[in-house]
């Protein structure tokens, strides 16, 4: 099992609220990766950004 999956399972047991929020964010990224909740802003200071 990849390290991230183990960490995610550990998070589910130790901090259920944080797990729920992280799980929600991952599902949202999977369904529409270019947009987000809140007020997403483009990254600053990277090539190709304004």
N, C-alpha and C positions, 0 to 999 in steps of 0.2 A: 504494500500500500504506500502511495506517495506520502512524503512528509506533510504536505499541506492538508491532505485528507485526515491524517492522524491529528494534526493541530485543530482542524475543524471539529472533529469528534470530541476532543478534549474541551474545546470551547463550549460545545453543547452541554456538557456535563457540569462544567465549572461556572459558566456565566450564561444562563439561558437567554437573558435579555440581549446581550451582545451577539449571541448566536443568531437569534431571530432577526436582528437588524442586518447582520452580515449576510444571512441567507436571503433576505428580502432584496438587498442590493445586488447580489449575484444573479438572482432571477431577473431583476430589472435589466441588468447589463446584457443578459442572454437574450431577452426579448427585443430590446431596442438599444443597441450599444452607442449610437450617435447622439442620443438625447438623454436627459436625466431629470430627476425631480429637483425641485428648487430652482435655482438660477445658475445653471452651469456657465462657466466662462472659459474662453480659450486659454490654453497655457501661454505664459509669457516667458520670453527669454530663450525659446527654442527655435531652431531654424524652421522657416515656413510659417511661423506665428507672427501676428502683428505686434 
